[in-house]
Amino acid sequence: MKKAILLIGILMIPVLALGAGVISPESVLAQGGLNEGLDAAGGGEGLATNANANDIVVTIINIMLWLIGILAVIMLIFGGIKYATSAGDSNKVTSAKNTIMYAVIGLIVAIFAWAIIRWVTDSVSS
């Protein structure tokens, strides 16, 4: 069991590194978020006056989608490890298959939710 936990920890490092690369200071600077925030704090024409509610909702949904995607990948890896270490025990195999299936279903639901929200925000903004 300790080996499985160690293996999960080792496999999570690339996933977490990918997640940190998505929401990095460089990406915030490239989008102008930091500059706009500094302008708003200084009383300039920054985020406080130019922000569109549509853009804020889209940004929040995109961040949530990335987090759900990372969680789904972690659960897929965890289910695969459970499946590989089940040693033929039918209860463990069933549990591993359910973990993998629910991770995939969760990812599909998240993608459909993103598509619906994107459609609604595009319809409202135009």
Secondary structure, 3 states (H helix, E strand, C coil): CHHHHHHHHHHHHHHHHHHHHHCCHHHHHHHCHHHHHHHHHCCCCCHHHHCCHHHHHHHHHHHHHHHHHHHHHHHHHHHHHHHHCCCCCHHHHHHHHHHHHHHHHHHHHHHHHHHHHHHHHHHHHC
